[in-house]
Amino acid sequence: MRLNKALEAKGSELFKLIPKPFLSLHLRFEPDMVAYSQCEYSGLSLASMSSIESARGDRKPWTGDAARAWRNRGKCPLTPKETAFILQSLKIPANTSIYLAAGDGLMETEGFASVYTNTHTKSSLLQTEDFLTMHGNTKAALDYYVSINSDAYVATYFGNMDKMVTAMRAVNEHHRTLVLSRRDYANFTSIGLKGVELADALWKSHREDFVMGRGTALPDCFCDSIL
């Protein structure tokens, strides 16, 4: 997919503003997405819970055994805090320059930014007036442009954009591309793993996915290389 000249120029402008080298992270934790997933979360802020409830409509969350089975199948979006923990497990340094490719309304960002402090967004890099006049599709197109050209790309949810980005990165031989495993995170935490034990298990599972050729994983793995 090619962007029109105006969008490509704006994408190039944004790309130049991001401190290099950098990792582009597609983080999905918006109210409508969480509501659609029908997953329950504990420990969220009252504002986030209210936003999710407003977006739920008829989609009631799973409960009991059904909720546990749904989560263990990897159906629940990772929170920003969970995402930060997995990146730490993969030995990605806290000072890594990270571009946050995310839609408007992203919740619980403090859980990520408190760990990865060198994080950049469209709204922080572009002029306020310029950013506020953009449509949602334009913002998504900019994220796409930055993500296919970034030094590394990490997705927390393998949706349409992630499939397009990983395909384009493969064509362009940008091999540092990874989709985090929601399934592994859910299964490990469901059996009580936490802290160092959980981090070690996540490191090994993502490494194993690469070795066995399952899913989309990183050549060299982030765990063994530095941007």
MARKOL-796360 format. One record per residue (C-alpha): residue in three letters; x, y, z; residue number from 1. Coordinates in pm, 1 decimal. Layout:
<atoms>
+---------+----------+----------+----------+-----+
: residuo :        X :        Y :        Z : num :
+---------+----------+----------+----------+-----+
:     ala :        X :        Y :        Z : NUM :
...
+---------+----------+----------+----------+-----+
</atoms>
This chain:
<atoms>
+---------+----------+----------+----------+-----+
: residuo :        X :        Y :        Z : num :
+---------+----------+----------+----------+-----+
:     met :      0.0 :      0.0 :      0.0 :   1 :
:     arg :    131.8 :    346.0 :    -94.6 :   2 :
:     leu :     26.8 :    671.3 :     67.5 :   3 :
:     asn :    -56.5 :    974.7 :   -141.3 :   4 :
:     lys :    215.2 :   1240.2 :   -170.9 :   5 :
:     ala :     70.5 :   1468.2 :     97.5 :   6 :
:     leu :     41.7 :   1189.0 :    353.5 :   7 :
:     glu :    384.8 :   1052.2 :    270.0 :   8 :
:     ala :    534.9 :   1399.0 :    316.6 :   9 :
:     lys :    363.7 :   1437.7 :    654.3 :  10 :
:     gly :    474.9 :   1087.5 :    752.3 :  11 :
:     ser :    832.5 :   1171.6 :    655.7 :  12 :
:     glu :    813.4 :   1490.9 :    862.5 :  13 :
:     leu :    692.9 :   1294.4 :   1165.3 :  14 :
:     phe :    954.3 :   1022.9 :   1112.5 :  15 :
:     lys :   1237.2 :   1279.0 :   1117.3 :  16 :
:     leu :   1119.5 :   1415.3 :   1453.1 :  17 :
:     ile :   1150.7 :   1080.9 :   1635.1 :  18 :
:     pro :   1485.0 :   1028.3 :   1816.7 :  19 :
:     lys :   1681.0 :    749.4 :   1644.3 :  20 :
:     pro :   1714.1 :    458.6 :   1661.7 :  21 :
:     phe :   1361.3 :    382.2 :   1773.9 :  22 :
:     leu :   1104.2 :    110.7 :   1820.6 :  23 :
:     ser :    748.5 :    161.2 :   1695.1 :  24 :
:     leu :    492.3 :      6.3 :   1929.9 :  25 :
:     his :    134.0 :    -52.3 :   1814.7 :  26 :
:     leu :    -53.2 :    -44.8 :   2144.1 :  27 :
:     arg :   -425.6 :   -120.8 :   2149.9 :  28 :
:     phe :   -617.9 :    -45.2 :   2468.0 :  29 :
:     glu :   -902.1 :    186.1 :   2370.4 :  30 :
:     pro :  -1247.1 :    166.8 :   2537.3 :  31 :
:     asp :  -1429.5 :     29.8 :   2232.4 :  32 :
:     met :  -1167.9 :   -237.7 :   2174.3 :  33 :
:     val :  -1172.9 :   -354.6 :   2537.0 :  34 :
:     ala :  -1553.8 :   -354.0 :   2533.4 :  35 :
:     tyr :  -1559.7 :   -557.0 :   2211.4 :  36 :
:     ser :  -1318.4 :   -812.6 :   2360.1 :  37 :
:     gln :  -1568.5 :   -884.3 :   2642.3 :  38 :
:     cys :  -1277.4 :   -910.9 :   2886.3 :  39 :
:     glu :  -1273.3 :   -794.4 :   3246.9 :  40 :
:     tyr :   -974.8 :   -614.5 :   3404.3 :  41 :
:     ser :   -888.9 :   -537.3 :   3764.1 :  42 :
:     gly :   -684.6 :   -244.4 :   3883.1 :  43 :
:     leu :   -791.3 :      3.3 :   3614.5 :  44 :
:     ser :   -866.2 :    365.5 :   3699.1 :  45 :
:     leu :  -1224.7 :    474.7 :   3755.0 :  46 :
:     ala :  -1204.7 :    686.4 :   3439.1 :  47 :
:     ser :  -1098.9 :    386.1 :   3230.7 :  48 :
:     met :  -1368.4 :    163.5 :   3380.1 :  49 :
:     ser :  -1631.0 :    427.2 :   3309.9 :  50 :
:     ser :  -1516.9 :    463.4 :   2948.1 :  51 :
:     ile :  -1525.9 :     87.0 :   2896.1 :  52 :
:     glu :  -1873.6 :     54.8 :   3045.1 :  53 :
:     ser :  -2000.1 :    334.9 :   2821.4 :  54 :
:     ala :  -1867.9 :    149.9 :   2517.1 :  55 :
:     arg :  -1996.1 :   -196.1 :   2610.3 :  56 :
:     gly :  -2355.5 :   -168.8 :   2493.0 :  57 :
:     asp :  -2494.9 :   -523.2 :   2471.3 :  58 :
:     arg :  -2152.4 :   -684.9 :   2491.3 :  59 :
:     lys :  -2137.4 :   -806.4 :   2848.9 :  60 :
:     pro :  -1802.7 :   -936.8 :   2974.5 :  61 :
:     trp :  -1742.5 :  -1307.8 :   3018.6 :  62 :
:     thr :  -1744.7 :  -1433.7 :   3377.2 :  63 :
:     gly :  -1620.1 :  -1736.3 :   3568.3 :  64 :
:     asp :  -1468.8 :  -2030.4 :   3379.7 :  65 :
:     ala :  -1572.3 :  -1882.7 :   3044.8 :  66 :
:     ala :  -1376.4 :  -1563.8 :   3121.1 :  67 :
:     arg :  -1065.0 :  -1760.1 :   3219.5 :  68 :
:     ala :  -1083.1 :  -1977.7 :   2907.3 :  69 :
:     trp :  -1135.0 :  -1670.6 :   2685.7 :  70 :
:     arg :   -833.6 :  -1493.2 :   2835.4 :  71 :
:     asn :   -614.0 :  -1805.3 :   2815.3 :  72 :
:     arg :   -690.2 :  -1826.2 :   2443.6 :  73 :
:     gly :   -523.9 :  -1486.3 :   2406.6 :  74 :
:     lys :   -843.5 :  -1293.9 :   2334.3 :  75 :
:     cys :   -787.3 :  -1010.3 :   2581.5 :  76 :
:     pro :   -588.2 :   -698.5 :   2480.2 :  77 :
:     leu :   -272.8 :   -634.5 :   2678.9 :  78 :
:     thr :   -284.9 :   -333.2 :   2907.0 :  79 :
:     pro :     -4.3 :    -75.5 :   2871.2 :  80 :
:     lys :    136.0 :   -196.0 :   3205.9 :  81 :
:     glu :    136.0 :   -560.0 :   3089.9 :  82 :
:     thr :    298.5 :   -453.9 :   2763.8 :  83 :
:     ala :    577.5 :   -274.4 :   2950.5 :  84 :
:     phe :    638.8 :   -585.7 :   3159.2 :  85 :
:     ile :    671.2 :   -808.3 :   2851.6 :  86 :
:     leu :    910.0 :   -565.6 :   2682.3 :  87 :
:     gln :   1121.2 :   -564.5 :   2998.3 :  88 :
:     ser :   1113.5 :   -946.1 :   2991.6 :  89 :
:     leu :   1258.0 :   -931.8 :   2639.9 :  90 :
:     lys :   1544.9 :   -718.6 :   2774.2 :  91 :
:     ile :   1438.8 :   -400.6 :   2594.9 :  92 :
:     pro :   1607.1 :   -119.5 :   2793.8 :  93 :
:     ala :   1389.1 :    135.2 :   2972.3 :  94 :
:     asn :   1561.8 :    422.9 :   2790.4 :  95 :
:     thr :   1476.3 :    289.2 :   2442.5 :  96 :
:     ser :   1327.4 :    553.3 :   2213.7 :  97 :
:     ile :    970.6 :    433.8 :   2151.5 :  98 :
:     tyr :    713.1 :    575.9 :   1911.9 :  99 :
:     leu :    364.0 :    492.9 :   2034.2 : 100 :
:     ala :    145.3 :    406.8 :   1735.8 : 101 :
:     ala :   -197.1 :    422.3 :   1896.0 : 102 :
:     gly :   -543.0 :    557.1 :   1833.7 : 103 :
:     asp :   -717.9 :    835.9 :   2018.6 : 104 :
:     gly :   -856.9 :    737.5 :   2356.4 : 105 :
:     leu :   -574.5 :    502.9 :   2456.9 : 106 :
:     met :   -620.9 :    426.3 :   2828.0 : 107 :
:     glu :   -384.0 :    356.0 :   3117.6 : 108 :
:     thr :    -80.8 :    501.6 :   2939.9 : 109 :
:     glu :     83.7 :    584.3 :   3273.6 : 110 :
:     gly :    145.6 :    213.4 :   3325.6 : 111 :
:     phe :    370.9 :    215.2 :   3020.3 : 112 :
:     ala :    525.6 :    562.2 :   3034.1 : 113 :
:     ser :    631.5 :    516.3 :   3396.6 : 114 :
:     val :    861.3 :    233.5 :   3279.9 : 115 :
:     tyr :    959.6 :    349.8 :   2930.3 : 116 :
:     thr :   1016.8 :    718.8 :   2980.5 : 117 :
:     asn :   1156.5 :    795.6 :   2633.9 : 118 :
:     thr :    817.0 :    755.6 :   2465.5 : 119 :
:     his :    692.1 :    975.8 :   2179.6 : 120 :
:     thr :    348.6 :   1021.2 :   2021.9 : 121 :
:     lys :    199.4 :   1208.5 :   1727.2 : 122 :
:     ser :     49.0 :   1464.6 :   1961.4 : 123 :
:     ser :    382.7 :   1528.3 :   2135.6 : 124 :
:     leu :    580.9 :   1566.4 :   1811.7 : 125 :
:     leu :    347.4 :   1746.8 :   1571.9 : 126 :
:     gln :    224.0 :   2101.2 :   1608.9 : 127 :
:     thr :    -93.6 :   2106.2 :   1817.5 : 128 :
:     glu :   -305.5 :   2280.1 :   1554.1 : 129 :
:     asp :   -180.4 :   2044.7 :   1284.2 : 130 :
:     phe :   -257.2 :   1738.4 :   1496.3 : 131 :
:     leu :   -604.6 :   1847.7 :   1605.3 : 132 :
:     thr :   -723.4 :   1903.5 :   1246.9 : 133 :
:     met :   -629.4 :   1549.9 :   1136.5 : 134 :
:     his :   -892.6 :   1282.6 :   1079.4 : 135 :
:     gly :   -857.5 :    940.3 :   1241.6 : 136 :
:     asn :   -766.2 :    774.3 :    911.6 : 137 :
:     thr :   -490.0 :   1029.3 :    855.7 : 138 :
:     lys :   -343.1 :    957.1 :   1198.1 : 139 :
:     ala :   -354.9 :    582.9 :   1127.5 : 140 :
:     ala :   -178.3 :    639.3 :    795.1 : 141 :
:     leu :    101.5 :    827.5 :    972.5 : 142 :
:     asp :    140.1 :    541.9 :   1220.6 : 143 :
:     tyr :    159.2 :    300.6 :    927.2 : 144 :
:     tyr :    431.2 :    505.3 :    754.3 : 145 :
:     val :    640.6 :    536.4 :   1071.1 : 146 :
:     ser :    596.0 :    169.2 :   1161.1 : 147 :
:     ile :    705.9 :     24.9 :    826.1 : 148 :
:     asn :   1021.0 :    238.6 :    841.0 : 149 :
:     ser :   1113.5 :    211.5 :   1209.9 : 150 :
:     asp :   1422.2 :     28.3 :   1332.9 : 151 :
:     ala :   1195.3 :   -220.4 :   1508.9 : 152 :
:     tyr :    822.1 :   -285.2 :   1527.9 : 153 :
:     val :    624.8 :   -448.3 :   1808.9 : 154 :
:     ala :    251.8 :   -520.7 :   1796.4 : 155 :
:     thr :     32.4 :   -609.9 :   2091.9 : 156 :
:     tyr :   -260.4 :   -722.1 :   1876.7 : 157 :
:     phe :   -233.9 :   -881.7 :   1531.5 : 158 :
:     gly :   -506.5 :   -684.2 :   1353.0 : 159 :
:     asn :   -530.2 :   -558.0 :    995.4 : 160 :
:     met :   -275.9 :   -279.4 :   1041.5 : 161 :
:     asp :    -27.1 :   -515.7 :   1204.6 : 162 :
:     lys :    -61.3 :   -763.1 :    917.1 : 163 :
:     met :      0.7 :   -486.5 :    664.0 : 164 :
:     val :    297.7 :   -345.9 :    856.0 : 165 :
:     thr :    466.2 :   -683.5 :    911.5 : 166 :
:     ala :    419.2 :   -772.1 :    543.6 : 167 :
:     met :    568.1 :   -442.7 :    425.3 : 168 :
:     arg :    856.6 :   -471.9 :    670.1 : 169 :
:     ala :    928.3 :   -822.0 :    536.9 : 170 :
:     val :    928.3 :   -690.6 :    178.9 : 171 :
:     asn :   1166.1 :   -411.3 :    281.8 : 172 :
:     glu :   1382.7 :   -657.2 :    478.9 : 173 :
:     his :   1319.7 :   -481.3 :    808.7 : 174 :
:     his :   1337.9 :   -797.0 :   1015.8 : 175 :
:     arg :   1308.1 :   -669.2 :   1369.9 : 176 :
:     thr :    935.3 :   -731.0 :   1393.2 : 177 :
:     leu :    752.0 :   -894.5 :   1681.3 : 178 :
:     val :    393.1 :   -967.7 :   1785.1 : 179 :
:     leu :    367.1 :  -1010.5 :   2161.0 : 180 :
:     ser :    192.2 :  -1325.8 :   2282.4 : 181 :
:     arg :   -124.2 :  -1241.8 :   2474.7 : 182 :
:     arg :   -192.0 :  -1613.2 :   2505.9 : 183 :
:     asp :    137.1 :  -1689.8 :   2680.2 : 184 :
:     tyr :    101.6 :  -1394.3 :   2915.5 : 185 :
:     ala :   -249.7 :  -1506.6 :   3012.9 : 186 :
:     asn :   -154.1 :  -1869.1 :   3063.0 : 187 :
:     phe :    155.5 :  -1793.9 :   3268.9 : 188 :
:     thr :    -25.1 :  -1551.6 :   3498.1 : 189 :
:     ser :   -320.4 :  -1792.0 :   3535.7 : 190 :
:     ile :    -90.3 :  -2049.4 :   3697.2 : 191 :
:     gly :     45.3 :  -1789.9 :   3936.8 : 192 :
:     leu :    373.5 :  -1688.7 :   3773.6 : 193 :
:     lys :    487.3 :  -1334.3 :   3854.0 : 194 :
:     gly :    799.0 :  -1123.8 :   3885.8 : 195 :
:     val :   1123.6 :  -1286.3 :   3772.5 : 196 :
:     glu :    958.7 :  -1625.0 :   3709.1 : 197 :
:     leu :    701.7 :  -1467.2 :   3477.9 : 198 :
:     ala :    966.7 :  -1260.5 :   3298.5 : 199 :
:     asp :   1184.8 :  -1568.4 :   3238.9 : 200 :
:     ala :    889.3 :  -1768.2 :   3107.1 : 201 :
:     leu :    793.3 :  -1490.0 :   2865.3 : 202 :
:     trp :   1151.8 :  -1456.7 :   2740.7 : 203 :
:     lys :   1172.4 :  -1831.3 :   2672.0 : 204 :
:     ser :    829.1 :  -1851.3 :   2504.4 : 205 :
:     his :    895.9 :  -1565.4 :   2262.2 : 206 :
:     arg :   1239.4 :  -1707.2 :   2185.0 : 207 :
:     glu :   1085.3 :  -2049.5 :   2125.9 : 208 :
:     asp :    826.5 :  -1903.8 :   1888.2 : 209 :
:     phe :   1111.1 :  -1772.5 :   1675.3 : 210 :
:     val :   1317.0 :  -2092.3 :   1687.1 : 211 :
:     met :   1015.4 :  -2306.8 :   1593.7 : 212 :
:     gly :    890.8 :  -2067.1 :   1325.9 : 213 :
:     arg :    557.3 :  -2004.8 :   1497.9 : 214 :
:     gly :    386.4 :  -1669.8 :   1457.7 : 215 :
:     thr :    583.6 :  -1352.5 :   1395.4 : 216 :
:     ala :    902.7 :  -1327.5 :   1597.0 : 217 :
:     leu :   1233.5 :  -1146.2 :   1587.8 : 218 :
:     pro :   1546.9 :  -1265.7 :   1413.9 : 219 :
:     asp :   1811.8 :  -1242.2 :   1689.2 : 220 :
:     cys :   1521.3 :  -1168.1 :   1925.7 : 221 :
:     phe :   1511.5 :   -840.0 :   2114.1 : 222 :
:     cys :   1639.2 :  -1034.0 :   2409.4 : 223 :
:     asp :   1986.0 :  -1066.7 :   2255.0 : 224 :
:     ser :   2026.1 :   -741.1 :   2065.8 : 225 :
:     ile :   2022.4 :   -367.7 :   2123.9 : 226 :
:     leu :   1864.5 :   -113.4 :   1891.6 : 227 :
+---------+----------+----------+----------+-----+
</atoms>
